[in-house]
Structures are given as structure tokens and as C-alpha cells.
Amino acid sequence: MPVNTTQLIPLDELTPGAVGAIRNTVIEAIVAKASKELNIPSEQLVVRDVRPATDLQLYAAGTTDSTVDEWGYDATTTSASAFTPVNGSKTMGNQRYVALFGVRDLRKGIGVHTTAMSLFEATTLMGDATSASVPIVPGQMVSLIKINVGGADKVIWDLTGMEAYDNPVAFTPSAVIIPQNSTFNIYYYFKTTCAGIRAYLQLVGVVVEPRGKVVSP
């Protein structure tokens, strides 16, 4: 009997070529699904990168829809150990299919921040008792990501495994598919109080849609 596998696997634990194989398999599957359901030949479909605000309708902070396509969520929660919706219950666009198959932690690319943490947070979380004005890279406040599609939880990805490596990136061979016109909700699990902290997490994925809907390569 086949087993449903939804784990998130750190990049450093994957064999060479595995990421490319995962991406190609995901693209092949979602193109076939979109082509069949839309009754459109695959050559008339486009595969492109997923956008955080325009495609996934992520929040900028709290319950405020983001107006820019930036992979950053400004946490406003003061409650630790809780799943927080970061896009609310939204509906995928018509003739648009999304497949999510990985996560990248972008903090290293953002750089250090002089006001990223309070003195308490710097001391408690980083072991740094110096002034909060000293440049620091904040610790990752998100330990889990949950994705709900059509009212059912499809995955709960554990991000802590990839934190053990220099390249905090992870992928899964079992993508989360969000079909056209489907409701979906994305949640971050904040492991500590984090009001005022920005979560720099990119959901790795692709969009499949008819040529010309957004781009016409």
C-alpha cells in the first residue's frame, strides 16, 4: 500500500540532482492537472515562479494584505506556541494552479539588523546581553508551516531541521497543490513571542496558467 509522504527534507540531506528531480516531477504533475482540468494543451500553458502577494495573497502584517511581492511577514502576535494565519482564508485565482514544494530561509541574504530585536529578545534568544543597537541577525521565530487547502490540512512542515545547516533550505517530493478557485490558508507556528519581528521565509513553488494571463514567453 502506498504511503503519503509530506516531510520537508533539508537541502544538505538530499543527494546531488535531487532538487532538480523534485522540481521537474512537480512541474510535470501540475501541468498535466491544469491541462486536463482547463482543457488547454500543455504548450499553451506557462510555468513561472510563484509570487507571495499577487499569487498567495500573503499578509504584510497581522491581517493586512500585502501590496508588494516581498517574502517577509511582520509578526504582530504576542502569543507563543501558536499557529498564526499569514494570508487568511483566500481563494486561488481562476485558471491558476500553484504547487509549493519547499522553503528557503532568507535571513542571511537580508543581513544584520540594528533594531530587529529588543534587548530582552536578544538576551533570551541569542544569548547576547549587549545593547539591542548592536547589529544582530534575529533567530528564526517560525518552527512549523501548515498549509490548508479546501478546508483540509495538507502538510505541516518542520523548519527546525534545516536550521542545523549553513544552507537553511528544504524541499519535499510531495508538493502542495492549490487548484484554481480553491480556498487555502497558510499558517506559521511561532515558537516564542515575536511581535515586531519579520519572518523572512520564501515558499518555493511554481504557478501554471494559460499563456498571456501574466506572461507570454
C-alpha positions as CSV (number, residue, x, y, z in Angstrom):
1,M,0.0,0.0,0.0
2,P,1.5,3.4,-1.0
3,V,2.3,5.8,1.9
4,N,1.6,9.5,1.8
5,T,4.9,11.3,2.5
6,T,4.9,15.0,3.2
7,Q,8.1,15.6,5.1
8,L,10.3,18.6,4.4
9,I,13.9,17.5,3.8
10,P,16.9,19.8,4.4
11,L,18.9,20.5,1.2
12,D,22.1,19.1,2.8
13,E,20.3,15.7,3.3
14,L,19.4,15.4,-0.4
15,T,21.5,13.7,-2.9
16,P,23.0,15.6,-5.9
17,G,20.4,16.2,-8.5
18,A,17.5,15.5,-6.1
19,V,16.2,19.1,-6.1
20,G,16.1,19.2,-9.9
21,A,14.3,15.9,-10.0
22,I,11.8,17.1,-7.4
23,R,11.1,20.3,-9.3
24,N,10.7,18.5,-12.7
25,T,8.4,16.0,-11.2
26,V,6.2,18.6,-9.6
27,I,6.1,20.7,-12.7
28,E,5.1,17.7,-14.8
29,A,2.3,16.8,-12.4
30,I,0.8,20.2,-12.1
31,V,1.0,21.0,-15.8
32,A,-0.8,17.7,-16.5
33,K,-3.5,18.6,-13.9
34,A,-4.0,22.1,-15.3
35,S,-4.1,20.9,-18.9
36,K,-6.7,18.3,-18.2
37,E,-9.0,20.5,-16.0
38,L,-8.7,23.6,-18.1
39,N,-8.9,21.6,-21.4
40,I,-5.9,23.5,-22.7
41,P,-2.9,21.9,-24.4
42,S,0.2,21.9,-22.3
43,E,2.1,24.0,-24.9
44,Q,-0.4,26.8,-24.3
45,L,0.4,26.9,-20.5
46,V,3.1,28.8,-18.8
47,V,5.1,27.7,-15.7
48,R,6.5,30.6,-13.7
49,D,7.7,31.4,-10.2
50,V,5.1,31.9,-7.5
51,R,4.6,35.5,-6.2
52,P,4.0,36.0,-2.4
53,A,1.4,38.7,-2.5
54,T,-0.2,38.5,-6.0
55,D,-0.5,34.7,-6.1
56,L,-0.6,33.6,-2.5
57,Q,-2.1,36.8,-1.1
58,L,0.1,36.9,1.9
59,Y,-0.2,39.5,4.7
60,A,2.3,42.2,5.3
61,A,1.4,42.1,9.0
62,G,-1.4,40.9,11.2
63,T,-4.4,40.8,8.9
64,T,-3.3,43.4,6.4
65,D,-2.9,42.2,2.9
66,S,0.5,42.9,1.4
67,T,0.6,45.3,-1.6
68,V,4.1,44.3,-2.7
69,D,5.6,41.0,-3.7
70,E,8.1,40.5,-0.9
71,W,8.8,37.4,1.1
72,G,8.5,39.0,4.5
73,Y,5.8,38.8,7.2
74,D,5.8,41.3,10.1
75,A,4.6,39.3,13.1
76,T,2.2,41.0,15.4
77,T,1.4,38.1,17.7
78,T,2.3,38.3,21.4
79,S,1.3,34.7,22.0
80,A,4.0,31.9,21.8
81,S,3.5,28.4,20.6
82,A,0.6,29.1,18.3
83,F,-0.3,28.8,14.6
84,T,-0.9,32.2,13.1
85,P,-2.5,32.7,9.6
86,V,-0.3,34.7,7.4
87,N,-2.7,35.1,4.5
88,G,-6.1,34.4,5.9
89,S,-8.7,32.3,4.1
90,K,-8.2,33.2,0.5
91,T,-9.2,31.8,-2.9
92,M,-6.8,30.9,-5.7
93,G,-7.3,32.8,-8.9
94,N,-9.3,31.5,-11.8
95,Q,-7.2,29.4,-14.3
96,R,-4.3,29.5,-11.9
97,Y,-2.7,26.4,-10.3
98,V,0.1,26.6,-7.6
99,A,2.4,23.9,-6.4
100,L,4.5,24.5,-3.3
101,F,7.4,22.1,-2.7
102,G,10.0,23.8,-0.4
103,V,11.0,26.6,1.9
104,R,14.0,29.0,1.9
105,D,15.1,31.0,5.0
106,L,16.2,34.3,3.6
107,R,17.7,35.9,6.7
108,K,21.3,35.6,5.6
109,G,20.5,37.5,2.4
110,I,18.8,40.2,4.3
111,G,21.8,40.9,6.5
112,V,22.1,42.2,10.1
113,H,19.5,44.5,11.8
114,T,20.2,47.0,14.5
115,T,16.6,47.1,15.6
116,A,15.5,43.6,14.8
117,M,15.1,42.6,18.5
118,S,14.5,44.1,21.8
119,L,17.2,43.8,24.4
120,F,15.2,41.1,26.2
121,E,14.8,39.1,23.0
122,A,18.5,39.5,22.1
123,T,19.5,38.3,25.6
124,T,16.9,35.4,25.9
125,L,17.0,34.1,22.3
126,M,20.6,34.8,21.2
127,G,22.5,34.8,24.5
128,D,23.6,38.3,23.6
129,A,23.4,40.6,26.6
130,T,24.8,43.6,24.7
131,S,22.7,46.6,23.7
132,A,19.9,45.9,21.2
133,S,21.6,48.6,19.0
134,V,24.4,46.1,18.2
135,P,23.8,44.6,14.7
136,I,22.4,41.1,15.0
137,V,20.7,38.6,12.8
138,P,17.5,37.6,14.6
139,G,16.8,33.9,15.3
140,Q,14.2,32.1,13.3
141,M,10.9,32.5,15.2
142,V,8.9,30.1,12.9
143,S,9.3,26.4,13.6
144,L,6.4,25.0,11.6
145,I,4.4,25.9,8.5
146,K,0.9,24.5,7.9
147,I,-0.9,24.7,4.6
148,N,-4.7,24.2,4.4
149,V,-6.4,23.7,1.0
150,G,-10.1,23.3,0.6
151,G,-10.6,23.0,4.3
152,A,-8.1,20.2,4.9
153,D,-4.6,20.5,6.3
154,K,-2.3,19.2,3.5
155,V,1.1,19.5,5.3
156,I,2.7,20.6,8.5
157,W,6.4,21.3,7.6
158,D,9.0,21.3,10.3
159,L,11.6,24.0,9.6
160,T,13.9,23.2,12.6
161,G,15.8,20.5,10.7
162,M,17.2,22.9,8.1
163,E,18.4,25.3,10.9
164,A,21.2,22.8,11.6
165,Y,22.9,23.6,8.3
166,D,24.6,26.5,6.7
167,N,22.1,26.4,3.8
168,P,18.7,26.8,5.6
169,V,16.7,25.4,2.6
170,A,14.4,22.4,2.4
171,F,12.3,20.6,-0.1
172,T,9.6,17.9,-0.3
173,P,8.9,15.4,-3.1
174,S,5.2,15.7,-2.3
175,A,4.1,19.2,-3.4
176,V,1.1,21.0,-2.0
177,I,-1.2,21.7,-5.0
178,I,-3.6,24.6,-4.8
179,P,-6.0,24.3,-7.8
180,Q,-7.9,27.2,-9.4
181,N,-10.7,28.7,-7.3
182,S,-9.8,26.6,-4.2
183,T,-9.8,28.1,-0.8
184,F,-6.4,28.0,1.0
185,N,-4.8,29.3,4.2
186,I,-1.1,29.3,5.2
187,Y,0.0,29.3,8.9
188,Y,3.3,30.0,10.7
189,Y,3.9,28.4,14.1
190,F,5.6,31.0,16.2
191,K,7.7,29.3,19.0
192,T,8.0,32.4,21.1
193,T,6.6,35.9,21.5
194,C,7.6,37.7,18.4
195,A,5.7,40.9,17.9
196,G,7.7,43.3,15.8
197,I,9.9,40.6,14.2
198,R,9.9,39.9,10.5
199,A,9.8,36.3,9.2
200,Y,11.9,36.1,6.0
201,L,10.6,32.8,4.6
202,Q,10.2,32.0,0.9
203,L,7.7,29.3,-0.1
204,V,9.4,27.6,-3.1
205,G,6.9,26.8,-5.8
206,V,5.5,27.4,-9.3
207,V,2.4,28.7,-10.9
208,V,0.8,27.1,-14.0
209,E,-1.7,29.2,-16.0
210,P,-2.6,30.0,-19.6
211,R,0.0,31.8,-21.7
212,G,-0.8,35.6,-21.6
213,K,-2.6,35.6,-18.3
214,V,0.6,37.2,-16.7
215,V,3.5,36.5,-19.0
216,S,3.9,35.4,-22.7
217,P,7.3,33.7,-23.1
